[in-house]
Amino acid sequence: MSSYSCIHCGETAAKSHDCCSSGCDLARRLPRGETDLPATWQLGVALAWGFLVFNQLLFAGMDLLALSKNETENAAKFAVLSLVAGAVVLLVNGFFFVISKPKLFSDWQVLAISAGIAFVGGYRLGEIFGEPQVLGFLLGNLLISAWLARGLFRGPASKKKQNF
C-alpha cells in the first residue's frame, strides 16, 4: 500500500488529490519564485482578499465606535460599508472554496460550524454591543477566511516527503 503526501505541506493526502486540504491547495497556487517577492496575479488576488477582510473588520470597528459615541448616522454608514465589504469577502471565500480541491469532510464541517458560530455568537455579541448583523457577518467571514488561508501558514514540504 502506497501513501501519498501533500505537495505543499507533506501531510498524508488522498490518492486522487495532490493536496491534503483546500487550504494547502490554495496555498500551492501562490508561486515561490527565485526572488523574495514574486509579483504574480495569484499574489495580487491573495493580497486583495486580505485587504477586503481587513476593510470589513475596520468598518465594523468604526461602526461600534460610532455607536459607543451615540453617532447613529455615522454608525449606519459604517454598518452598510462593513456589510458590503463582507458580502464581497463572502463571494471571494465562496469562489476560493469552489476552486479548491480536495473538499474534505472537515472543510464542510468547518463551513457549517462557522455559519453556526456566526449566527449564534455574532448575534449574541450583537445584542450586547448593538450590531448583530455586522458582528455575525464579520465573525463568520473571519472564521471561513482563516480556514481557507490555513495552507499559507503551513511550511512547504521537504523534497524527501513528496511523492513523484
C-alpha positions as CSV (number, residue, x, y, z in Angstrom):
1,M,0.0,0.0,0.0
2,S,1.5,3.3,-1.1
3,S,0.9,6.5,0.9
4,Y,0.5,9.8,-0.9
5,S,1.8,13.1,0.5
6,C,0.5,16.7,0.1
7,I,2.7,18.6,-2.4
8,H,2.5,21.7,-0.2
9,C,3.0,20.6,3.4
10,G,3.8,16.9,3.2
11,E,0.9,15.6,5.3
12,T,-1.0,12.5,4.1
13,A,-3.2,13.1,1.1
14,A,-5.9,11.1,-0.7
15,K,-4.8,9.0,-3.6
16,S,-6.7,11.1,-6.2
17,H,-5.5,14.5,-4.9
18,D,-2.2,16.4,-4.8
19,C,-3.0,18.3,-1.6
20,C,-4.3,17.2,1.8
21,S,-6.8,20.0,2.1
22,S,-8.4,23.0,0.4
23,G,-6.1,25.3,2.4
24,C,-3.0,23.7,1.0
25,D,-4.5,23.7,-2.5
26,L,-5.0,27.4,-2.3
27,A,-1.5,28.0,-0.8
28,R,0.3,25.9,-3.5
29,R,-1.2,28.2,-6.2
30,L,0.9,31.1,-4.9
31,P,4.2,30.6,-6.7
32,R,7.5,30.7,-4.8
33,G,9.9,32.4,-7.2
34,E,13.6,32.9,-7.1
35,T,13.3,36.4,-5.7
36,D,12.0,37.4,-2.3
37,L,8.7,38.7,-3.7
38,P,7.4,37.2,-6.9
39,A,4.9,39.7,-8.2
40,T,2.2,37.4,-9.7
41,W,-1.5,37.7,-10.2
42,Q,-2.1,35.0,-7.6
43,L,-0.3,37.0,-5.0
44,G,-2.3,40.0,-6.1
45,V,-5.5,38.1,-5.6
46,A,-4.4,36.9,-2.1
47,L,-3.5,40.5,-1.1
48,A,-6.8,41.9,-2.4
49,W,-8.6,39.2,-0.4
50,G,-6.7,40.2,2.8
51,F,-7.4,43.8,2.1
52,L,-11.2,43.1,1.8
53,V,-11.2,41.2,5.1
54,F,-9.3,44.0,6.8
55,N,-11.8,46.6,5.5
56,Q,-14.7,44.6,6.8
57,L,-13.0,44.4,10.2
58,L,-12.2,48.1,10.0
59,F,-15.7,49.3,9.1
60,A,-17.2,47.0,11.8
61,G,-14.9,48.5,14.4
62,M,-15.7,52.0,13.3
63,D,-19.4,51.2,13.4
64,L,-19.1,50.0,17.0
65,L,-17.0,53.1,17.9
66,A,-19.6,55.4,16.4
67,L,-22.4,53.6,18.3
68,S,-20.5,54.0,21.6
69,K,-20.4,57.8,20.9
70,N,-24.1,57.8,20.0
71,E,-23.4,58.9,16.4
72,T,-26.1,56.8,14.9
73,E,-25.9,58.4,11.4
74,N,-22.2,57.6,11.1
75,A,-22.7,54.2,12.7
76,A,-25.3,53.3,10.0
77,K,-22.9,54.3,7.2
78,F,-20.1,52.2,8.7
79,A,-22.5,49.3,9.1
80,V,-23.5,49.4,5.5
81,L,-19.9,49.6,4.4
82,S,-19.0,46.7,6.6
83,L,-21.9,44.6,5.2
84,V,-20.9,45.5,1.6
85,A,-17.3,44.6,2.2
86,G,-18.5,41.4,4.0
87,A,-20.6,40.4,1.0
88,V,-17.6,40.8,-1.3
89,V,-15.5,38.7,1.1
90,L,-18.2,36.1,1.3
91,L,-18.2,35.9,-2.6
92,V,-14.4,35.6,-2.7
93,N,-14.5,32.9,0.0
94,G,-17.1,31.0,-1.9
95,F,-15.0,31.3,-5.1
96,F,-11.9,30.0,-3.3
97,F,-13.9,27.2,-1.8
98,V,-15.3,26.2,-5.2
99,I,-11.9,26.1,-6.9
100,S,-10.0,24.3,-4.2
101,K,-9.6,20.6,-4.1
102,P,-10.0,18.3,-2.2
103,K,-13.1,19.2,-0.4
104,L,-12.7,17.1,2.7
105,F,-15.5,16.4,5.1
106,S,-13.7,18.6,7.6
107,D,-14.0,21.5,5.1
108,W,-17.7,21.1,5.1
109,Q,-17.8,20.8,8.9
110,V,-15.9,24.0,9.4
111,L,-18.1,25.8,6.9
112,A,-21.2,24.7,8.9
113,I,-19.6,25.4,12.3
114,S,-18.5,28.8,11.1
115,A,-22.0,29.6,9.9
116,G,-23.4,28.4,13.2
117,I,-20.9,30.5,15.3
118,A,-21.6,33.5,13.1
119,F,-25.4,33.3,13.6
120,V,-25.4,32.4,17.3
121,G,-22.2,34.0,18.6
122,G,-22.4,37.0,16.3
123,Y,-26.0,37.8,17.2
124,R,-25.4,37.3,20.9
125,L,-22.4,39.7,20.7
126,G,-24.6,42.0,18.6
127,E,-27.2,42.1,21.3
128,I,-24.5,43.2,23.8
129,F,-22.8,45.8,21.5
130,G,-25.8,46.8,19.3
131,E,-25.0,45.4,15.8
132,P,-25.9,41.8,15.4
133,Q,-25.8,41.6,11.6
134,V,-22.4,43.3,11.3
135,L,-20.8,41.3,14.0
136,G,-22.3,38.0,12.9
137,F,-21.2,38.5,9.3
138,L,-17.8,39.6,10.4
139,L,-17.3,36.6,12.7
140,G,-18.4,34.2,10.0
141,N,-16.2,35.7,7.3
142,L,-13.2,35.7,9.7
143,L,-13.6,32.1,10.5
144,I,-14.1,31.0,6.9
145,S,-11.2,33.1,5.7
146,A,-8.9,31.8,8.4
147,W,-9.8,28.2,7.5
148,L,-9.2,28.7,3.8
149,A,-5.9,30.5,4.4
150,R,-4.5,27.9,6.8
151,G,-2.3,26.5,4.0
152,L,-0.4,29.7,3.9
153,F,0.7,29.1,7.5
154,R,2.0,25.6,6.8
155,G,5.5,25.5,5.6
156,P,6.3,23.8,2.3
157,A,7.2,20.2,2.4
158,S,10.7,19.0,2.2
159,K,11.7,17.3,-1.1
160,K,12.1,13.9,0.6
161,K,8.5,13.9,1.9
162,Q,7.0,14.4,-1.6
163,N,5.9,11.6,-3.8
164,F,6.7,11.9,-7.5
